[in-house]
Amino acid sequence: MNRAPSLTQLQSTVEPTAESPSSDASSGTASGASAAEARSLLATAWLRIRRSKIALLSLCIVVAIMLFAILGPILSAMSGNDPFTSNTSPDVLDDLQTPGLPLPGYMYPSAAHWLGVEPGLGRDLFSRLAYGGQVSLTIALLSTAVSVVLGTVIGAAAGYFGGKTDAIISRIMDLFLAFPHLLLVLSLTPILQSRLRNTALGQGSFLPMASLVIILGFFGWAYLARIVRGQVLSLREREFVEAARSFGASHLSVLFRQIIPNVMGVVLVYATMLIPTNISAEAALSFLGVGVKDPTPSWGQMLNAAQSGNWYLSDPWFLAVPGVMLIVTVLAFNLLGDAVRDALDPKASRH
C-alpha cells in the first residue's frame, strides 16, 4: 500500500501571496491587488498545464474516470445488466470441465456483456466495474478530504501559535508518522467496523466505506500538517499578518482569513497526490479482506475475488479488468499531481 506523498515532493510548491486586512479605501486596493494576483497565479498554472501534453492527457483520463464512476448506474442500465444479479446457468458458466468458469461467449466482451461476466456467479463485469469505481473513488475522495482538513487546520495552528502548542502538535505528528501505516490500518479497521455496526454508519454497504474513510482520513493528515506548519512559520512574520493584528483581528480571523488561504497551493498539490494513495490503500485493504466485501463491488474487492477463488489462473481477464483500471487511475492521478505541483512551483520559469 502506497504511503502519502513524501515531504520533499511538496517543498516550495507555491509562494504565498500577501493579503491585506480589510480597512476602508486601503482594504479595497489591497483586496483588488490580491484578487488580481490570485487570478494571475491560477492563469499561469493553467497555462503551464495546457502546454504539457502529459498533464492534459492525465487530466482528460481523470475526468473520464470520474464521469465513468458518476454515470455508473446509467451506463449499467444501458448495458442491460446490474452488478448484483447472478447467472449460473450452464449456458453461461461451465459446469463440466471447470465448474463456474465463463463459457467462451461470456468470458470476454460481447454485445450482451460489455466486459464479460465474472466466474463463479456470472455477474456482469462492466456493471461491477462501474459501481466499484463509485465506491473506490468515494472512499478515496472523502478520506482525502478528511486528511486535508485535519492537516491544514492542525498544521496551521502549530505554525501560527508556536511555543508549547507547536511542540505538542509536532510530537503528535511525529507519533503518527512513526506508526507502521499498513499494520495499523489492518488492525484498526476490523475494530472500528465492529464499533460502527450498531450506528447509522453501520447499515449495509456503508459500514466498510465509513470505516475506511475514517481510518484512512484520520491517519493521513500528519504529512500535510508538517508541510503546512513549515509554510506558516514563515507566513506569520509577514507584513500582511502583522497588519491584520494591528487592526485588531482575532487569532482565528488571522488564521482562517490570512494564513490558511495563502497555503492552499501546497494543500491542493498534496490533495491531488493523496487521492491515488488512498485509491491504492482501499484496493489493498479490500484485497486483504478488511475493506469492502462482496456483494458490494469495489476495484479492490474484485481483485480479492479473482485471487480468493484462484480464478486468475483459468480466467486472467477477470483479474486484468480491475487491475488495469486501478493502474490507469492511480497513474493518471499521480501525473496530474506532478503537473499541478510543477504549475504552482514559483521556481519554475515564468512564461
VENNORVEN-V368347 format. One record per residue. PSI is psi in whole degrees, -180 to 180 (NA if undefined). NEAR is the number of other ideal C-beta (glycine too) atoms within 10 Angstrom. Layout:
PSI|NEAR / PSI|NEAR
//
This chain:
129|17 / 149|17 / 172|13 / 160|25 / 141|22 / 161|10 / -38|13 / -25|7 / -23|16 / 1|25 / 141|13 / 42|13 / -43|23 / 140|22 / 124|13 / 148|20 / 128|15 / 139|16 / 122|23 / 150|19 / 151|22 / 129|14 / 99|13 / -128|7 / -41|7 / -31|12 / -45|13 / -42|12 / -44|11 / -44|18 / -36|14 / -42|10 / -41|14 / -42|17 / -42|11 / -40|10 / -40|13 / -42|14 / -39|10 / -41|11 / -47|17 / -41|13 / -40|10 / -42|15 / -45|20 / -37|11 / -41|11 / -39|20 / -41|19 / -30|12 / -11|11 / 118|16 / -37|8 / -41|12 / -44|19 / -41|14 / -44|14 / -37|22 / -44|18 / -40|12 / -42|17 / -45|20 / -42|12 / -41|12 / -41|17 / -43|14 / -38|12 / -42|17 / -43|20 / -41|14 / 15|15 / -51|23 / -38|14 / -45|10 / -38|18 / -42|20 / -37|12 / -32|11 / -13|17 / 18|12 / 169|21 / 165|14 / -3|21 / -17|14 / 123|11 / 153|15 / 95|16 / 22|13 / 144|11 / -12|10 / -16|9 / -46|18 / 141|23 / 134|17 / 17|13 / -77|7 / -52|7 / 88|14 / 129|12 / -14|17 / 131|19 / 141|26 / 159|15 / -37|10 / -11|13 / -10|23 / -36|22 / 172|14 / 141|13 / 176|13 / -34|7 / -37|14 / 107|25 / -24|19 / 17|20 / -169|23 / 158|29 / 147|29 / 157|26 / -57|19 / -14|16 / 23|21 / 153|23 / 125|27 / -39|27 / -45|21 / -41|26 / -34|29 / -42|24 / -48|24 / -37|22 / -34|28 / -39|25 / -46|17 / -50|25 / -45|31 / -35|23 / -46|16 / -45|29 / -45|26 / -43|16 / -42|18 / -35|27 / -42|25 / -42|15 / -46|20 / -41|26 / -45|20 / -49|14 / -47|18 / -40|27 / -49|24 / -47|16 / -44|20 / -40|29 / -41|24 / -42|22 / -46|25 / -34|26 / -47|22 / -32|15 / -160|14 / -137|8 / -36|8 / -47|13 / -42|17 / -45|11 / -48|11 / -38|20 / -40|16 / -37|9 / -41|14 / -44|21 / -38|11 / -45|10 / -38|17 / -21|16 / -19|8 / 141|12 / 105|9 / -51|17 / -47|15 / -38|9 / -47|13 / -41|24 / -38|18 / -34|11 / -25|16 / -49|20 / -36|12 / -45|11 / -38|18 / -39|21 / -34|12 / -32|12 / -9|18 / -33|12 / 17|9 / 178|11 / -28|8 / -9|17 / 18|16 / 123|12 / -132|8 / -8|14 / -26|15 / -57|20 / -35|25 / -46|22 / -42|20 / -40|27 / -39|31 / -45|23 / -48|19 / -52|24 / -38|28 / -43|22 / -32|16 / 13|21 / 9|26 / -20|24 / -38|23 / -49|25 / -39|29 / -40|26 / -40|22 / -46|24 / -42|30 / -46|23 / -39|18 / -42|25 / -32|27 / -34|14 / -34|10 / -35|21 / -15|19 / 1|9 / 160|16 / -39|9 / -30|20 / -43|22 / -39|13 / -41|18 / -40|22 / -41|16 / -26|10 / 5|14 / 16|8 / 141|17 / 166|11 / -42|12 / -39|9 / -45|15 / -42|20 / -48|20 / -21|13 / -21|15 / -47|24 / -60|27 / -42|20 / -26|15 / -2|22 / 10|24 / -22|15 / -50|25 / -33|24 / -42|24 / -43|18 / -45|26 / -42|28 / -44|21 / -26|21 / -20|24 / -28|29 / -52|23 / -31|24 / -43|25 / -30|28 / -46|25 / -38|23 / -44|28 / -43|30 / -42|30 / -44|18 / -41|27 / -37|29 / -36|23 / -3|16 / 9|14 / 6|20 / -131|30 / 135|29 / 155|15 / 140|14 / 0|13 / 124|21 / 142|29 / 163|33 / -37|27 / -39|28 / -37|27 / -38|28 / -39|21 / -41|22 / -38|24 / -33|24 / -40|13 / -33|13 / 10|16 / 29|10 / -21|21 / -19|18 / -43|10 / -21|16 / 73|23 / -22|12 / -36|18 / -34|26 / -35|17 / -36|12 / -58|23 / -30|27 / -47|17 / -39|10 / -42|19 / -46|21 / -47|11 / -43|14 / -50|26 / -42|18 / -43|13 / -43|20 / -39|24 / -44|19 / -38|20 / -40|25 / -42|25 / -40|18 / -41|22 / -42|24 / -45|24 / -36|17 / -32|24 / 4|23 / 116|18 / -16|12 / -14|8 / 154|13 / 137|6 / 136|6 / NA|7
//
